[in-house]
Amino acid sequence: MSFTIAIIGRPNVGKSTLFNRLVGQKLALVDDTPGVTRDRREGQGRLGDLEFTLIDTAGLDEGAKGSLTARMQEQTETAIGLADALMFVIDARAGLTPNDRSFADFARRANKPVVLVANKSEGKHGEVGAMESYALGLGDPVQISAEHGEGLSDLYDALRGLMPEPIDEGEEFDDDDVIESDEDIAKRPIRVAIVGRPNAGKSTLINHLLGEERLLTSAEAGTTRDSISVEVNWQGRDFRVFDTAGLRRRSRIEEKLEKLSVADTLRAIRFAEVVVLMMDAQNKFEEQDLRIADLIEREGRALVIAVNKWDLMGRQSSLISALRTDADHLLPQVKGMPIIAVSGLMGEGIDRLMSAIEQAYAVWNRRVPTASLNRWFEQAVDANPPPAVSGRRLKLNYITQAKARPPSFILFCSRADAVPQSYLRYLVNSLREFFELPGTPVRISLREKANPFAHKRRRPS
């Protein structure tokens, strides 16, 4: 059974740095600005032979009831309730503050084992702050530097004393346990990133999927900073859904923290298999939406468009058909992509959205039989032969699928550098329509067929 540890403390003491150190990846955003972390984030931590679930939390802070700060603390309290033990982190260089003393009482009332961690303990100033921490009454402080990886052996000893002894299950195993079948692969969670401009309703939608206020939402744009992943089971199918920070135009991004959030969102897109682009129904298909869709296509991810806040538009069936027309006109590179009208707040259209995600994932994984592919290829070339270039005709030999995810094909021809991009677009559009590959990126790369006579010298005249 997994042992869960929540990292708590006031803002800017290095909780996220410690989280990243223990999970071995830069999952949580780190910056000198207090209050960077807002939602709780989970990861699998490891220290020596110890393995545990780690929860990074927002800094404990006081705020008016209903405010964003107060709801951040509610997320932290939820994490404490889920944890088996707590790591209470203080800044040893800054010494004890009134907030540290106040929240130490809060940690004691949780009635969970607590490890007191004096972070930033490198240097003589850190030593003094660590000594002060005895006044909190939480036992001996573990002096570490999460940034530099110092003191982790002492932290190991402290955690080892809290965790249950591992159960010895023996070393026998069956080869069948480590070989995955196609059925096992099909049962893997679909990785879905929800992206869009700020305040499009991404977190609200995910909260409705989960049936709880798991992610912070606010009328204020830019509430989400980290890319937070959650597990969702929808009608028996597992999904791993990533909530992301809103993407604004690059010219408007000035603060370092927002740049970090945007970089985290871009990583989520690259890690995803299906990307849901959320638009505001009252401001849909703006320039930034089109830029994000183009980015998703260039990254080779399946695309689903969700037009949110549809409950504000009234029930007009003509608006749905107008959406399809606009989408195909403005985004020809992913023509036919699913476009779903939803309301994350009211829960409308969620079933259709999840079904569209599954279908987009299936198309993204599709393989086309080589025989069918070349029958299509002959028909497409006969219907529209390639143009002659510099007075010489282009010879297209055959085509084969190199891989799926997304569907990618290799076209063998005589002069790869001379094939016009317009003709490649014709082949892609024909291929997409013939084999029903709507909305997914389709790649065709060119390869010159080897000339069997190239090695022979010409006969002298």
N, C-alpha and C positions, 0 to 999 in steps of 0.2 A: 504494500500500500504506500502511495506517495506521501512524503512528509512535506508540508507546506510551511514556508517562512515568509512573513511579510516584513518588508523594510519600511520603517516609519521614522519620523523626525520632522523638525521644522524645515521650512524651505531653504534650499541652497547649502545643505550640509554634505552633499555628495552621494545621495541615495542612488540616483540613476547611474552614476559612475561605478558604484559598487555593484549594482545590478548587472551592468554590462560586463564588468570584470568576472563575475561569477557565472554568467551564462556563456561567456566566451565570444560574444558578438556585440556589436554596437547597435542594439535594438532600440534603446531609449535615447531620446535627444538629450544632449548635455550642453549647458551653456551657463555662463556666470550670472545670467538674469534669474532672480528668484521666481519660483512658481512656473517653471517650464513644464513640468509634468502635471497633467490635469486628470486624465483617466488612469485607472489602475491597469498595469500591464503585467502579464504573466510570462514566465520563461522557465526552461529547465536548467537549473543550476548544477554546477559540479565543483567540488573542492576536494582534491585528492581522490579517495575512493568513495566519498560521500556524494550522493545524488539526491536532489530535492526539487520541489516546485517553488519558484521564487516569485513574489509579487512586489513590483515597484509601485509606490503610491505617491499621491500628491502630498506636498509638505503640509503638515498640520498647522492650521492657521484659523483664527477666529473671524467669522463673518456674520452679517445679518441673516436672519432666517430667510430662506428662499433665494439668497444671492448666489452667484457662481462660486464664490469661496466656500460658502456653507455646503453647497452640493458637492464640491470637491472633497470636503471633509467627510461627507456621508459615504463617498466612494472609498475613502481610507478606512472608515469604520467597518464597511462591508468586508474589505480585505482582511482586517483584523479578525472579524468573525469567522472567516474561512480558514485562517492560519492555525497551525499547530504550535508555532512559536513566533516570536517577534525579534527583529534586530532593530534596536533603538539607536539611531545614529546621531551623533553630535559633531560639531566642528571644533576640534581641539585647539586650533589656532585662535579662534574667536573666543574660546572659553564659554562658560555657562551663561545663558541668557534667561530672563524671566520666562520666556516661552518654553525653553528646555525644561525648566522646573515644573511648569504647568502641565506639559505634555508627558512628563515622567509619571505624574499622578494618574494621567489618563491611561498610560501603558500598564500601570499596576492594577488599575480597576478592571482591565481586560481579563485578568486571571489566567494569563498565558505565560509560559516561560519566556524570559526576556534576556537577550544578550546585548549588553551595552557596548556599542562600538564607537570609539573615539577616532574619527576619521581625520585626515590631514595632520597626522601626528609626526610627520617628518620634521626634524629640526628642534631646537630647544623651546621655541614657543609652543609647539605641539605638546611637548612633555608637560609643561605647566598646565595647559588646558585639560589634559588627561587626568592629572592629579585632582583638579577641581571637580571632575565628574563623580568622584566618590560621594559627594554631597547629595547626589540624586537618590542614593539608597537602592541602586539596581545592581549592586555587586561590583566586582572588579571590572574596570574597562578593558576592552581589547583594543590595543593601539595599532592602527593600520594606516596605510596610505593607499586608498583604492586606485588613485591615478597612477601610482608608481608600483603597485603590487607588493608593497611592504607589509609585514605583519600577518600574512595570510595563514602561516602555520599556527599562530596563536588563535586565529579565528577558527581554524579547523578543530583545534582542541576543544574550543567552547561549544561548537556545534556538535561535535562527536558525542559530548556528554548529554546532549538533549535528544538525539535521534535514537530510535529503537535499533536493536541489533538486527542486521540483515538476516533473512531466513535462508539457510543453506538448502537449495533445491537440487544439489548435486550437479555434476558436470555432464550427465548424459543428455544427448539431444538427438533428434531425428533429422536427417537431411531434408525431409519434407517440410520441416518447420521453417527453413530458411529459403525455400524456393517459392517464389510468388507465381501464382497462376494468373491467367488473363482475368478470371473472375475476381481475384483479390485486387488486381489493379483497378478494375471497374468500381470497386467499393471504396477506393480512396476518396477522401473529401475533395470536392472541386474547389480550387483556390479562386476566390472572387474578390476583386478590388472595387470598391465603390469610390468613384472620383467625380470631380466637378468643380465649378467655381465655388467660392465661399458662400455659405448660407443657402445652399441648394437643398438642404434637408437630408444629408447623407446619414448623420447619426440618428436622426428621428426614425428613418426607415429601418435601420438595423435594430434599434430598440423595439420596434414593433415586431420584427422577426423573432426576437428573443423573448418577447412578452414581459420585459422588465426594463427599468431605466439603467441599463448597463453602461451607456455612454452619455457623457455630459452634452446637453443641448442648450442653446441660448439663441435669442433673437440677434445677439451680437455676432457679426461675422468673425470667423477665425477662432472659434471656441476650441476646435480640435487641432492639436499640434502634432502629436505622435501618430503613426500608423498603428492602430490597435487591432489585433486579430481576435475574433471570437468564433466559437464553434456553433454551428446552426444545423439542426436536423429538421428538414422540411419534407413531410410526407414520406418518411423513410429514407431519404437521401441526405447524406452528410455534405456540408459545405464548410469551408473555412473562409470567413468573410473579413476583409480588411477595411476598416474605416480609415479615411485619410484626410489630411488637411486640404482645404480648398486651394485651387491653383489660380492665381491671378496672373495678369500679364507681367512679363519680366521687368518692364520699365517701372512698374508700381511697387516692386519688391525692394525695399530699402533695408529693413532691419535684418540683422544677422540671424535672429531666431526664425524668422519667416523663411529665410533661405534654407535653413536646416530642415524645416518642416516640408518645404517643397522637395528637397532632395530625398526625404523619407518617403514621400508620396511616389516619386519616380521609381524608387526601389520597389515599392509595393506593386506598381504596374508591371515591372520586369519579372517579379516573382509570381504574379497571378497567371491564371490560365484564361479566365474570362474577366473582362473589365466592364463594369456598368457605369456609363457616363450619365450622371444625373444633371438635368436641366430644370430650371425654374419655368413653369408653364407660362408665366407672364413675361419672361425674358428669354425665350428659347432661341437656339441657333445663333447666339451672338458670336463674334469673332473668336473669343477665347474658347468657347465650346468647340468650334471647328478646329482650332489649334490642338486642343486636347485629343479630339477624335483622330486627327492626323498622327499625333504622337503614338496613340495606341496602335494604329495600323502599322506604323514603322517599327514598333516593338514586336509586331507579329502576334498580337493577342486577339482573341475573339471579342467582338464588341456587341454590347446590348445598350440601347439608349432608353433611359427611364425619364419621362417628363413628369416631374413631381408637382405637387400642389394643384392637381387637376380638379380637386373639389371646388376650387375658386373660379373655374372656367365655365361652370354650368354644363348641363348634359347635352352637348351638341355633337351629333354623330359626324357632321361634316368636318369638324375640327380634327378628328382622327385621320381621315383620309388626306387632309391637308398636311398633317404631320409627315405621312409617308411620302407624299410628293416632295415636300421640302427636303426631307432627309436624303432621298435618292439624288436630288438635284445638287445639293450642297456637298454631299459626301460620296461622290461616284466611286472612290477607291474602295469603299466597303458597301457597295450597292446591295440593297436587300436586307441590311441588318435589322434585327428585331427592334421595334420601337413601341414601348409600352407606356400608356398613361397610368400614373399611380398617384396615390396620396399616402405618404408615409405616416402622416398624423392620423388619418381616418382608417388606414389599413386597406384602402381600395386598390385593386389591381395587383396585389402582392402575389396571388396565386399565378396570374399570367406572367408576372416578372420572373418568378422562380422557374416556371416551365420554360420560358424563353432562355434562361441561363443554361438549363440542361440541354436544350436543343442546340444552342450555340456551341456548347462544349463538345457535343457529338459531331457537329460539322467540322469543328477545329481539329478533331482527331481522325477525320475520314480519310480512308485510302481508296484510290480508284484502281480497279484491275487494269493491268497494262494493255490487254487486248481491247477493252472498251475505250481506253484512253487513245489508242492509235486509230481506232475506227472514227472517233470524234475528230482526231487530228487531220485525217485525210479529208473528211467532209469540210472542215473549217478552211483548209488550204485550197481545196477545189472551189469553194464558194468565194474566196477572196485571196488570190495568190499574192505572195509578197512582191513588193515593187522591185524593179531593177535599180541598181545603184551603180553610178558611173558607167552605165552601159552594159553592166554585167548582171545577170539574174542571180538571185539568192536561192540556194538549194537547201530546203529544210528536210532533214532525213527522217527523224522519228523523235518521240518524246516519251519520257518515263517519269514516274513519281519517285523522288529521292527520299522524302519523308513526309510525315504529317506534323501537326502541332507547330505552325500552321501548314496546310497542304502546300508542298513545294515540289516543283517539277524541273527536270533538266531537258532542254531542247537541243538536240544535236543538229548542227547545220554547217554550211561550207565557210561562211565568213561571219563570225559572231559580232565583230565590231561594226558591221555594216547594216545590221538589222535595225530598222527605225523603231523608236520607242512607241510611236503610234501603232505600229503593227503588233508589238507586244501587248499593248493595251487591248487591242481587238481580240487577241488570243485569250487574254485573261478574262475579259467580259464573256466571251463565248464559252470558255471553260466553266466559269461560275454559273452561267445559265443552264448549260447542258447537264452538268452533274449536280445541280442544286447545292451550291456552296454560298448561300447568301450571308453577307455580313462578315465573313472571315477573311483575313488577308490571304491572297493567293500569290505565290512567288513562282516566277519562271526565270531560270538562269540559263544562259547560252553556253554551249560548249562546242568547239569545232571538232568535227570528226577527223580522225587521222587520215592523211593521204597515203594510201598504200604504195604509191609510186614516188614518194618524195625522196627516198634514198637512192633511187636509180638516176644515173647521169644521163643527160640527153645525148643521143647519138650525134657524132660530128656530121655536119652537112657536107 
